[in-house]
Amino acid sequence: MLKEMRIGSVRGTTNHRKEILAPLRQVLELPEIYLSSKKWDSLPYNRVASIAMSNYKKHFLKHDENRFNEFLGKVERGEAKIAVGALFPHHIIKLKRRGRMMVVVLQSCSGRE
């Protein structure tokens, strides 16, 4: 009986993922959707959260360097913003130690009104 419950819960989790989570992720335009499907030219950088921006910066530069640098230029000029709501001071220190400060500086500047 325990084995059946495990199988049922796995099946339920898979169905939950397919029927609810996947369409929800599509609607929310999460960057992981674009990363996994290799649709770099469709990725809306202005919708990428601050932590995801820091985590995926290397991938953005590798696969979509021109558009990503263009977006960072727009942020620097004040024409676009990076979502900075979830970036805490300890994240900034961690990113500085890893040498990812350009995005962090632009993120902090884009948060100013």
Rosetta blueprint (number, residue, H / E / L):
1 M L
2 L H
3 K H
4 E H
5 M H
6 R H
7 I H
8 G H
9 S H
10 V H
11 R H
12 G H
13 T H
14 T H
15 N H
16 H H
17 R H
18 K H
19 E H
20 I H
21 L H
22 A H
23 P H
24 L H
25 R H
26 Q H
27 V H
28 L H
29 E L
30 L L
31 P H
32 E H
33 I H
34 Y H
35 L H
36 S H
37 S H
38 K L
39 K L
40 W H
41 D H
42 S H
43 L L
44 P L
45 Y H
46 N H
47 R H
48 V L
49 A E
50 S H
51 I H
52 A H
53 M H
54 S H
55 N H
56 Y H
57 K H
58 K H
59 H H
60 F H
61 L H
62 K H
63 H H
64 D L
65 E H
66 N H
67 R H
68 F H
69 N H
70 E H
71 F H
72 L H
73 G H
74 K H
75 V H
76 E H
77 R H
78 G L
79 E L
80 A L
81 K L
82 I L
83 A E
84 V L
85 G L
86 A L
87 L L
88 F L
89 P H
90 H H
91 H H
92 I H
93 I H
94 K H
95 L H
96 K H
97 R H
98 R L
99 G L
100 R L
101 M H
102 M H
103 V H
104 V H
105 V H
106 L H
107 Q H
108 S H
109 C H
110 S H
111 G L
112 R L
113 E L
